[in-house]
Amino acid sequence: MPPTVDCHLHVWSDDTESFPRDDVPYPGSPELLLQYMGEAGVDHAVFVKSQHYGYDNSYLVHVLEKYPHVFAGVGVIDPRGQEAADELQRLVEETSIRGIRLRGTIEPDWYCQLETDPLWAKSAELGTPLCLLGTPDQIDLVKSAVERHPDTVVVIDHFSMIHCSEGTDHPHFRTFLSLAEHPNVHIKVSGLHYWGDHYPFPKGQDNLRAAYDVFGPNRMLWGSDFPHILFGYGYVRCCNFIRRDVDWLTDEDKSQILGGNTYRIWWG
């Protein structure tokens, strides 16, 4: 059986002298995460660098060096121009970072725009995924970028923040589903609290089923969005959502979504 892998979470340090950051609303240390992973039977996890550190990846690198066999990491850089491609090359050569996040919610002026094309091309060359955090009205930009870069591994965060109350026939969601036409595109079953539904997400499961029907189980990746879920429905229930509550998935589907696909992308 594949390992269970959390594809999406954030961590931060209480040592703000060594690793300066913005204020955070609650604890989020890797040691706390490891406790929850142990309770939930999660073997590995992929850290996505917290926005509280700006473009500084040093704490992410520190955690990856401290726990080299447990975690993988996705960093954040200024994605514009050849400098971005050069920085990705440096990170891959000098650190354990294996992926970059593009943030349409924070950097809308250049999210998936032509000026990020060198980064997309370098990601394809190195085999490092791009994780895309965007809003529903930015999905057309994603689609255009994916069409320009069919060899770049793309992983969409949080269903592009689409609210499940809009229904599966909403134009934004239909465009999101059309990304399945591109075999390099994967989607994270993560950030379930953004769906606008409550655990076990009966309405959100309509969107999930529609995505499953076009992407299939081999391009869907479960992620918790720790620590944000701790004060909602909790880490263990987040993992059990796929194990127990989505009863229309087969056991093979669950093993791929809960870790097999993520392990293949970041450790394969």
N, C-alpha and C positions, 0 to 999 in steps of 0.2 A: 504494500500500500504506500502511496506517496505520503510524505510528511505533511502535517498541517502547518500552513504558513499564512501569517497575517500580512497582507500585501500593502497595508496603508496605515501608518500611525505617525505620531510626532512625540518627541521627547525634548526635555529641557533640563538644565542643571540648576541646582540651588546655589552653586558657586558662581555668582555673578561677577566676581573680581577676575577670575580666570577666563570666564566666558560671558562677557557682557551681553545683555539682551533687554528687550522691552519687558514690562511687567506681564505676568501671566496670571490667569484667574484661579488656578488650582494646581496641585502637584502633578508632575508628569515625568518623573525620573525613569531611566531604564530599569532600575532595580524594582520600582513599583510595578512596571510593566511585566517584568519577569515573574513576579508573584502571580499576576493575573494569568499570564500564559501558562504557568504551571497548573493553576486551578482548571483552566479550560482545555488543557492537553494540546497546546500550540507549541510547535517545535522551533519555528524560525519566524522572523519578522523583517519587514522592509521599512526602514525609517525614511520618511519624507521630511526634509529639513523644515523646521518650524519657521514661520514668517517672523517670529520674535527675534531672530538673529539676522534679519536683513539678508545680505548676500554673503555673510560670513559662514563658511562651512566647517569651521575649525572644531566646533563641538560635535558635529556629526562624525567627522574624521576620528575624533577622540574616542567616541563610543564604539565605532567600528573596530578600532585597534584594541579596545579593551575586551570586546566580545567577538572575536573574529569568526567564530564558527556558528554563531547564532543569528547574526544580523547582516543584512545588506542595506545599502544606503542610496538615496536619491537626493542629490544636491540642488542648489539653486544658484544660477549665475545670471548676469546681464546677458540676455539671449541675442543681442544684436551684433551683426557683422562678423568678420573673420576672427575678431578677438574672442568671440564666444566659442567658435570651433577650436581655437588654440587653447582656451582655458579647459574645455572638455578633454582635449588630448592630455593636458598636463594632469588633470585630476585622475584620469584613468592610469596614467603612468606612475604617479606619485602617491596615490591614496587608494582606498578601497571603494570609493564612490563609483557606482555603476548605473548612472542614470541622472537625468536632469528634469526638473519640473518647470513647465511654462505656466504662468499664472495670469489668465485673462481677467480675473477678479481684481488683481493688483496692478497689472501692467497692460491695460486694455489698448493702449495706443500702438503697441507692437506685437500683440498676441497673435501668433501664427501668420504674421505678415511676411512680406518678401525679405525684409532685413534679417529675419531669423533663419533664412534658408541655409546659410553656411553651417549653422548648428545642426539643422536637420540632416544635412548631408554627412557631416562628421559622425553623427549618431548612427547613421546607417553603416558607415565605414567601420566603426568600432563595435557595432552590435549592441550598443547601449540604448535602452528604451527612453523615450520621452513620455513623461506623465503630464497630462494636460488638464488643468483646472480652469474651466470656463463656465460661462453662464449660458442659459438657453439661447439667447439671441446671438451668441458667438459660434454656434455650431457650424454655420455656413463657412466661417473662416477656417475651422478645423477641416472641414471637408475639402476645401481648396488646397490646403497645405498637404493633406494626405494624398491627394491626387498628384501633387508635384513630387512627392517623396514616397513612392510605393515600397521602398526597401527599408524604411525607418520603422522600427518597432514602436507602436503607439499604444499607450494605455490611458483610457479616459477615466478621470477621477469623478466619483460621486454622481454618475449618470448626468454629467453636465449640469448639476443642480436643478434638474427638472422636477417641478412639483407634481406629485401624482394626481392632484385634484384636476389638473388640466386634461387628464385622460390620455389614452393611447392613440387617439386620432388627432391630437393637437399637432399643428405643423412643425413645431420645434421637435417634438418627440419623433415624428415621422422622419425628419432629417437625421436625427440621432440614430434611428434604426438603419437608415440608408448607409451609414458608415460600415455596416457589416459587409457591404459589397467589396470592401478592401480587406484582404486576408491578413494584413499587417496590423489591423486595429483590434485591440482588446478593450474590455470594459471592466471596471471595478464595481463589485457589489459592495459598496462602501458608503459611509456617510448616510446611513439609512434615515437618520434624524432629519435630513434635508428633504426627505420625500413629502413632508407635511402630513404624515400618518403616524399612528401609534403602534408600538409593538403588539402583536406580530405582523403589523403592516398589511392588513387585508387588501387595502386599495393599492398600496405599493407593489404588492405581488402581481397585480395585473400588468404593471409596467415591466416587472421582472420577467414574467412569462412571455410577454411580447418580445423582449430582448433575447431571451433564451431561444425563441423560435427562429431568430435570424442569425444570431451570433453562434449559437450552439454552446455546449458546456465547455469546450476546449479553449474558448476565448473569454471566459468570465472568471474573475479573480475576487475572492472574498477578502475584505479588509475591515478593520474595526473602527478606524479613526480615533483610536486612543490618543489622549485621555478624554476627549470631548464626550465620549459616550458614558463615562463613569457616573455622571449625575443625571442620566436619563434611564436607559434600560440596562446598563451594565455590560461588562466585558464578556462574562460567561454566556449570558443570554444572546449577546451579539453573535457569538460563535454558534450557539445552539439554534439560531434562526435558520441557518442552512442545514444543520444536522437534523433538526427535529420539526421545524415549523413549515418548511417548504416541502410538503409531503408529496408533491408531484415530481420531484427530482429522483432519479435512480441513485442507487448507492455509488455507482461509477461516476455519475454526474457530480455528486457531492465530493467525492475524493479529488476530482480535478479542480472544482471550484474552490474547495477549502485548502488547496495547497499545491496540487500537482502542476497546475498552470503557472503559478507564481514561481515555484521552484525551478521549473524549466527555463523561465525568462531570466531569472537572476542568478541561478546556480548551475544551470544546465550546461 
